[in-house]
């Protein structure tokens, strides 16, 4: 293998695929990035068995020569060093040559590097999952749906299924659900042209979707998603991102979402967020994160928290609308702030069915998002 390649293109591809490198793997070949060179271009692949990422660099793009191929071939290079060194090379162009025994020579400007490569034949073959259920959606929508649900996944490995986000698609509605049993986030979107596509209980690790989110480009391109029996493939321009579907059945969360409410408050998202943030500072010192909310007779609500050592915070907020019965409720302010951070809507409705029932948050201009937080039982 012998090539000359533009540094920025190679570096960008390396940054994409390196997200699939695991530092904990015990399989030596998986600590590397596989390079395959043909006369069409260079393909980089990395995998940790749970996720695999492949990035393609064509020989030319928009009449610009990116790669000059003198001799096709392939090699696996140790990722840790390869990722760092390419970033730091001095020249815009890099020459690479693989000789006998996979010894790899890299030169750029006056810099010369020798690396000991590995046999690419030992690298795992990527799954073939073409021709299954396929949908397309805009990149910014997918990014948003991940952001607005991923914070609610469980971090406890004891229930692996809850470390993922549940995907369901039926009658053109694509829905994400995430819960850690203390809170729940759901976000749905209507997808044109998917009325005939249907899947359920597709659970993808939240951590994996956060990594995917980082490589979705800012310009709003369409992303193809192929869902197979135990794998999902995301196609983004020149990047293929494969991930395993988590084993197990996701719990039925529909029963914990009330449909009838005793109290409904509508208020400004930013003001509520800032008020709870101030109360959280004190509740954090108690290591409980407990903040109280109660409706006031003269209208409005009171947000308060206290610390046995530091004192109290109490604040009144105006409401845009109030329906139903008076209420006093305690909740985890950290969980509430996590929700308020991902709500883009200027106003939201908080609904309650009683002081020990789930708290429901609904953004007003995004009716397909809904959040649930379980309240705290407090002595006073």
QUIKAGI-V552503 format. One record per backbone hydrogen bond with DSSP energy under -0.5 kcal/mol. CO is the residue of the C=O (numbers start at 1). NH is the residue of the N-H. If there is no record, write none. Layout:
co: <CO;CO>
nh: <NH;NH>
This chain:
co: <1;2;2;3;4;5;6;7;8;9;10;11;12;13;14;16;17;18;22;26;27;28;29;31;31;33;34;35;36;36;37;38;40;41;42;42;43;44;45;46;48;50;51;52;53;54;55;56;57;59;59;61;63;64;64;66;67;68;68;71;73;75;75;76;77;78;79;80;81;82;83;84;85;86;92;94;95;96;97;97;99;100;102;103;104;104;105;106;107;108;111;113;115;115;118;119;120;127;129;133;135;137;138;139;140;141;142;143;144;146;146;147;149;150;155;156;157;159;160;161;162;163;165;166;167;168;169;170;172;172;173;173;174;175;176;177;178;179;182;183;183;184;185;186;187;189;190;191;194;194;199;201;202;202;203;204;205;206;207;208;209;210;211;212;212;213;215;219;221;223;224;225;225;226;226;227;230;231;232;233;234;234;235;235;236;238;239;240;240;241;242;243;248;251;253;254;256;262;263;264;265;266;266;267;268;269;270;271;272;273;274;275;276;277;278;279;279;280;281;282;282;283;283;284;289;291;292;293;294;296;300;301;302;303;304;305;307;311;313;315;317;321;323;327;329;330;331;331;332;333;334;335;336;337;338;339;339;340;342;346;347;348;349;349;350;351;352;352;354;354;359;360;361;362;363;366;368;370;371;372;373;376;376>
nh: <98;70;71;96;68;94;10;11;12;13;14;15;16;17;18;19;20;21;25;28;30;31;32;79;80;77;45;75;38;43;73;41;59;38;44;57;36;55;34;53;50;244;48;242;46;240;44;58;42;66;67;64;65;61;66;6;69;4;70;2;37;35;77;118;33;82;83;84;85;86;87;88;89;89;7;5;107;3;99;105;102;103;117;99;106;115;97;113;95;111;108;106;104;117;76;122;123;129;132;227;225;223;142;143;144;145;146;147;148;149;150;151;152;153;157;159;160;162;163;164;154;206;204;177;202;175;199;173;174;191;170;175;189;168;187;166;185;154;374;180;181;372;178;370;176;174;192;194;172;197;169;203;167;204;246;165;209;210;211;212;213;214;215;215;216;216;217;221;139;137;235;135;227;228;233;133;245;228;243;226;236;241;224;237;239;56;236;54;242;234;52;232;250;253;256;257;258;325;352;323;350;320;321;348;272;273;274;275;276;277;278;279;280;281;282;282;283;284;285;285;286;288;289;287;333;331;304;329;302;299;296;317;294;315;292;313;311;307;305;303;301;266;264;295;293;376;291;333;336;337;338;339;340;341;342;342;343;343;344;269;364;267;351;362;265;360;262;263;353;357;373;351;371;349;366;369;188;186;361;184;359;330;378>
